[in-house]
């Protein structure tokens, strides 16, 4: 597997533009099978997860054509398929195909989902909701097998505002007969984007972006074209790169209001944040102050930025507490940051971080996507060289990661698997 080599200790300066949102794209790609005519999506990030998802669509008979950052998808002739569980498990959103396929075909089977290992990540809200919409679903040999004689609108309530369950049920309900109301739905920007996309195809969804979403079923969805907005999580990562390296990074082409939790916390820690209509500049010329961070559903502090933010706080002045409330084990970054000289202690779901003045380069292993981002940020700020293994996790959600960082002055290179040096994981490099 490829390795990233990063020479740290250089302040990053410059501006960049991030590609389209991975999570919005995945939600859209899993619901595109509802459309009976061709759909064209623009600004789709070319990352591993979107490529896996487009391969899965082809297995169901979709005709998919990539053209730069646009994809044309024709689902007019979709059919049932047996998915390889290993392939389906690579991404969680493979499971979100179940409801839309049931709506189109009346029956479908999807292996139990996977995704980054950051907690148990059950699918009970999805299954309960699909059941209430009139699907009968059985788990057979690790595969969810569903059928329906016709989906019917229903009143749904989510015990927690799950982004995935809201997206999956909202998409499925577009073709259920009658009215579906989703109470306590997620209000993440990616839910709103999915609703806009589906409405573009003729769906009737109201209230996306509030806790109560009403979907009035229609008999068919037609084709259309749609532009995916930029990725707030890639944007946030580069903003944090400006802060941790004591540089100045401007991220263009984004929606500043979707970053408000992150920018508020950065300001609280003493970083300088300037915002325009569609850009944010983050800079710092001093050691940041320790702060407390607690992850919450949107518009709270995003769990996806928890690990990168923890990396930034390893170098802050004082003791920070970072509490993860969404996933029970999004902590793979902790032992690795400690290998770099960070002082992080886990207490239940909180990381208690005693800031240090310097981190040292080390041989590191990414345990998941955002842990990989966190380690990269730490490595950019650390003294000396770091090597990060399991880059394939970073490739799930960051497009052109090294070249984006290089454009800001980072010294970072990808060493292909065939040329990778044999590295002792625990060895701390000088
Ligand atoms: N949950 C349940 N039952 C369910 C569904 C969710 O208990 O049926 C729980 C989860 O276990 C978790 C909480 O609800 O504790 C929130 O999970 P949610 O369903 O919101 O997460 P998700 O839809 O699986 C998406 C993103 C994640 C992101 C979360 C939170 C995608 C493909 N994934 O996951 O992104 O962390 O929302 O915003 O959209 C990432 O990009 O690195 C990533 C993991």
Boltz pocket constraint, residues with backbone or C-beta under 6 A from the ligand:
constraints:
  - pocket:
      binder: B
      contacts: [[A, 23], [A, 24], [A, 26], [A, 92], [A, 93], [A, 116], [A, 119], [A, 120], [A, 121], [A, 122], [A, 123], [A, 124], [A, 125], [A, 126], [A, 127], [A, 160], [A, 161], [A, 162], [A, 163], [A, 164], [A, 165], [A, 186], [A, 188], [A, 233], [A, 303], [A, 304], [A, 325], [A, 326], [A, 327], [A, 328], [A, 369], [A, 370], [A, 397]]
      max_distance: 6.0
